[in-house]
Structure formats: structure tokens, C-alpha cells
Amino acid sequence: MIIGVLGGGQLGRMLALAGHPLGHSFVVLTPGEGSPSSPVAETIVADYEDPDALRELARRVDVVTYEFENVPVATTDLLQELGVPVRPQPEALGVASDRLREKRLFRQLSIPTVPFAPVDSPEGLEEAVRFCGLPAVLKTRRLGYDGKGQRVLRKSADVEGAFTGLGGVPQILEGFCDFKREVSVIAVRGLDGTTACYPLVENRHEAGVLRFSRAPAPELDPETQAKAEAHVTKILDALDYVGVLTLELFDDGVELLANEIAPRVHNSGHWTIEGAETSQFENHLRAITGAPLGSCAARGESAMINLIGEHPSTEAIQAVPGTHLHLYGKSPRPGRKLGHVTVTAADSSTLDARLERL
């Protein structure tokens, strides 16, 4: 099957790498020359809203997916009008690209969240602060990722000018959560509605950017795994979703509070390439092409470290047993994800020793 991908970043690259052994080929639409996906997929260089480029993409592929959630919904709507299915469906894209719609969906499905309130003006921010309390996080409703498009409000003095400081665009205020850890659950839903979930992953962020993931999450009990799976399954079914979806959660020691969803393959699931029976990338492709889903079971213990801004000697990385290096073909730049390393082991003590060396 020929699969179209909106976005030419590392996620598109890894989708293509997972799809080639299955007999799939790929056509990527991306605005930039020399994208990480270009060595492994045919590339159309054009804006996402270029109608001629979208017609060309629709003519050349059997199904379209996307690798990030800020693709314009109008783009996916036009592709469907041109007769090519888009999976996951544009409805999921619309929800995930708007933080207020996202939180309201969680509330509608009785999935716990932190307190939140819409903010459309400086006066609206003051009202939202009275509702959510301080500290809180002010975020733009749309765009922004890896810590961008948000501001932490710790005291009353931080409120003044915060709305305009984020551009005066529609925003959302979210109350702070005193969490024990950040976790995510990655799930996949097929065309026939079959659903499968990977083990819960523990994540560590710095400055809003994912740095480290460990799977299965340490001290993971069956009750917590079941709770996470119940939350994400509600979302998948409500959206009639097809493909991989990630639900990020705060674990406060009592409850799992939904933070946000990503309607795509996700950074916290990169460990699945070597650490699971079926990678998130292969399962996403299985889902959108109508194939049976693969097992999400973990193969022992895994951890993933993002390489951000620069990376050490590849030989030094590869000298550590159980390591698997993935470079994305990007030039070094502060804050840029250049690649990741997955470390695998049969047990947690061996994994800890390998991580210490790495």
C-alpha cells in the first residue's frame, strides 16, 4: 500500500522505516527541503494548505496519516473530499490541536483532570485564576509544543501582562498538579474497533521537553495499568479513532489525571521499536491499513533517552550493551531533538547498570 504522511519529521521517518519491511511505500508532504523523512520516502515539498500539492498527494496514495497534530484540519478535509481516507480522522486532529476542546472531552468522558478555565482576555484570566488558584499554567489553546506557548503563574504579580505576553490569542489556564510522576499510555485502535495498549511509561521532562522514558513504568501495578487503559479506551471509542494515540497523565499517587492527547505515534513510545513485540510505528500502520494489530507486550525492560541539541560519540553510546542508537539526520541546534537511544535489558537491575554507564 502507498501511504501518505503529512509532516516530514522524525516520526514520519520512523513510520516509513517500520513500513518498508511490510511492503508499504511512502509519500511525504512537508514544507521544508531535506526533512528527516526524505531519505526513506518520496517527498512533496509544499505548504500543507497548497491545493495543488494536496491533489498530487491524493492521486499518489491509498491512505493518509499525519505525524503531528498542528496540521490544518482544512487540509485533511480536502484530502477526504478528494477521495483518500485520512486516519486518524480529522475530528481527532481538531480536538488534539485545541487544548480547551481536549480538556472538555476529558470532562465529558468523566476522565479526571486538573481544574481548567478558558481565557480570552486579561479580565478572563483574572476570573480563571480565582477558579483554578495559583500556581497555575497559562497556555495558548492552539500550537505550542515541548514547553512552548505557555507560562507558569506562581504568584499574583505573574498574572499581570501574562495574557498579552502569550500573544493575546485564545488561551486556557490549568491548575497545578502535585504529581508523583508523569506517565503516558500508548494505545492503538484498528479499523474494526479492536484496541490494544502498551504498558504504562514513566516520563521525565526538563523545560517542557521529554528527556527520558522508562517502560514498563517502575512499580506498575495492574490496577493503575487498568485505569490508564480505561481512560484511553474511552477516548478512542468516543472519537471512533483509527491508529496510535497517546494519553499523557499525571500520577498523584491516588488518581491518574489526564493532561493531553497526541493523535499520532509519540516520543514516549520510541522504546517500542526494540522493547515491544510490535512497535508503535508498525501498529499505527497496521491500524490505518486495516491489518490485524500486533502484540503490545514488552520484551523485558526498556528506557529511552532523547539526544537534544548535541550528542556524544556514537561509538561511546554503542559500547554500552543493550543500546540502540537512532539518529534523525538533523544538524545540531540548541533544544533540537537529534535522535534517541533505547536501552534494553532482561531485568531492572541490569537496565539500571546500563543506564548508569550511558
N, C-alpha and C positions, 0 to 999 in steps of 0.2 A: 504494500500500500504506500502511496505517496502522501506524506504528512506535511502540512504547512504549519510553521511556527511563527507567531507574532513576537518578535524580540530575538536579538542575536547574541545574548549574553551567555554566561557560563551554563545556565540552566538549559538553554536551547542546545548548547554543545553537548551536555551530558545526556539529554534526551536522544540526540542523534547517535551518540556512541552506544547507547543501550539499544537503539532500534536497528542498527545495521545488521547485527547477528540474527535478528528476527526477519530479515528480508525487506525491511522498510527503507525508503529513501525520503529525503527531507528538502523542503524549500523554505528558507527563512526570509521574512520581511523585516528589515531593520533600517533605521535612518543613517547608520554610521558605516563607513568603509572599514574593512579589516576587523570585523567583530570576532569574538571568540568562537562563534559558530561557523564562520566562513570556511575553515579548513575541512569541515566534515559535512557541509550541506551546501546546496546551491543557494545563492543569495540574491535577493532583490533589494537594492538599496533605494529606499524611498520613504517618505513620511507615512505614518500609519493611516492618515486620512486621505492619501492620494488615491482617487478613484480608479485611475488607470492601472496603478500598481496592484490594487486590490482585485481588479478584474483579471489581471495576469495571474495573480496567486490563485484565485478561484478556478481558473482554467487549468492550472497545472497540478492541483492536488485533489485528494479524495476527502480529506477532513482537515480542519484547522484547530490548533490549540494555541495557548499563549504561555509565556514564561514569566510574566509579571502582570500585576493587577491594575496598572495605570494605563492600559490600552484603552483608547476611547470606545465607549460602548457603541457609538455610531459605526465604528469600524467593523465590529462583529455583526451588527445588524445588517450592514450592506453585504457582507460575505454570505450571510444566510439568505438574503434576498437573491443573491447570485446563484443560489442552489447548492452551496457547500456547507455541510454541518459544522458548527463550531462547538467544541467540547473542551472544558466545561461550558455550560450555557451562559449567554450574556447576562442573565439575571444574577448569577453568582458574581460576575465581574462588577456589576453595578452595586451590589451590596458591599463587597470587599473593598471597593475603592472609595467608600464613603463611611467614615468611622461612626457617624451617628446612625446611619441605617444599619450598620453592623451591630452596634450595641442594642438597638431596638429589636433586631431579630433575636438576639440572645434573650432579651426580656420576654418577647412573645413566646419563646420556646421554654421558658422557665429555667434558663441556664443562668446561674449566679454570676454577677459582675460587681465591680466597684460602683459606687454612686457616680452618675454622669448627668450632664445637662448641656443642651445646645447653647452656643454663644454666637450672637450675631451683631453685637455692639459692645462698647465699653460698659454701658449700663447693664446689658445682659450678662457680662462677665461678673459684675458685682453681685447680681442675683444668683448666678451659678455658684459663686464662692460661698454664699450664705447656705446654699443647698448642700454642696459637696464638702465644705470645710477646707481647711488648709492643714498640711501641704496638699497640693493637687498638681496635676499636669494639664496644661493647656496645649491642645493640638489642633492643627488645621484639619478640617474634615476630609479633605482630599489631598492627594500627593504626599510626599514626605515618606521616608523610609530610613532605616538604620539610624534612628535618632534625629533625623532632620524634621523640620516643620513642627517642632514642639518646644515648650518652655516650662520648666518647673517653677511653680509658685510656692514658696516656703513660708512667706510672711506677708502681711497686708501691704507693705511697701512694694512688693513684687507685682502687685495687681495693676498698679497704675502704669499705663502705657503698654501693657502686655498684649492687648488685643491688636493695637496698631503695629506693635513690634513684630507680629506674625503676619503682617500684610493687610490686616483688616478684612480678610476673607472669612467665610463661614467656618466656625471652629467648634470644638467640643471640650468641655472641662471634665476631667476624670479624677475622682478622689484617689488618694494614695492607698496602696495596699501594703500592709506589714506582712509580707510573704516570707516563707521559709526558703523557697526556691522557685525558679521559673522552670516550667516544663512544657512540653508540647506533645500532642498526639497526632500522628500522621495516619490518615485513613484513605482508602480507595473504594470507589463505588463503580460497579460495572454498568453496562447498558441495560442489563436485566435487573438491576437493583441489588445485586449481590454486593455485600460490604465486607471489607477486611481491614483490620487495624494492626499497626506495628506496636511494639512495646513502647510505653511512655519514655520520653527522653528528658534528661535534665540538661538545662542550658545555662550558660553564663554569658552575660553581656558586659561590655565596657563602652561607656559613652553611647549607648543605644545600639551598638553593633555586636552581633553574635561572635563570640570568640571561641567557645568550647561547648561541645555536646557530648553527653555520655549515655550509652544505651546498652541494656535497659537502665532506666534511672536507678541509682542506688536505693536500697531499702524500699523497693517497689512491692507493694502488697496487692493481692488480687482485687481487693475492694476498690483501691484507688484506680487501678487499671480499668476496672469495670465502669467506674464513674466517668472516667475520661472518654471511654468508648461510647457510653450512653449519650454524653453531651454531643460528641462529634457526629454520631449517627442521626440525632435529631436534626442537625443542620443539613447533612447530606440528603435526608429524606425530604425536608422542607423545600429545598432548592431543586429537587429531582436531579441531583448532581451526577455527573459522569467524569471520572478522573480522580486524581490525588488531591486531597485537601488537608491542610494543616490547621489545627486549632492550638493557639498559644494560650497557656493558662498560668495563673498564679496559684501556688500551693501554699496556703496559710497554716497548714497543719491540721485543719478541720475540713475545709472545703476546697474545691478547685474552682477558681473564679476565671471566667473567660476573658481574655484580653483582646485577641483579634484572630481573624482567619486569613489564610493565604490560599486562594483558589488555584493552586499550582503545586508543582514539586517545590521543596523547601530546603533551605540551608541546613536546618536541623535534621534533615533526613539523608544527608550525604553519606553517613555511615552505612546506610543500607547497601551501597554498592558492593562492599566486601563483607559486611556484617550481618546481612539478612539472606534468607533463602531466595528472595526476589527483590531486586532493588526498587525504590520508589519510582525511578525513571522507567524501568520496564513495566511496572504495574500501571503507571499512568498510560503508557502506550497500549497495553493490553486492554485497559478500560475504554479508551476512546476509539479503538478499532473493533470493539465488540468481542475480543478474545476472552477466554476464561482468566480469572485473576490468579496470580501466583501466591504462594505462601508468604506471609509476612513474619514468620518466625525468625528470631535472632539466632545467629550462629555464635554462641559464646558471648563474650563481652566486647564492646567497641567504644572508641572515643574518637571524636573529630575535632581537629584544631584548624581554625581558619588562618591563612597566611595573609596578613594585612599590611599593605604599604611596602614591605620588602620581605624576602625570605632568606633563611640561612642556606648554607651549602646543601645542594641536593644530595651530594654524597654523604654528608653527615646525617641527613634525615634517613636515607636509605640504609645506613649502617645499623639502625635500631631494628631489632627483629619485630616482625608483625606490622611494619609500617607500609602504607600505600600512599604514594605521592600523586597528587593531581594538580597540574599547573594549567591555567586557563589561557595562556598566550597573551597576557596583558603586560604592558610596561609598568614598572614600579611608579607609584604615586602615593603620597600620604593618604591613609584612610581607604585605599582601594583594595578590594578582595582580589588577590593574585592567584589564589589556589587554596587547597586544603590538604591536610594529612589525616588519614584514618589509621588508627592503631587497633589491631585486633588481638585477642588472647582467649584462651580457653576458660580463664577464671579471673576474678577481680584483682587478686594479689599480683598475678603476672602482668595484668594490664597496668596496675599502679607502677610497677617497676619500669615498664617500658615507657610510660608517660614521663616518669622522672628523668630518664635518660634523654628523652626527646625534648 
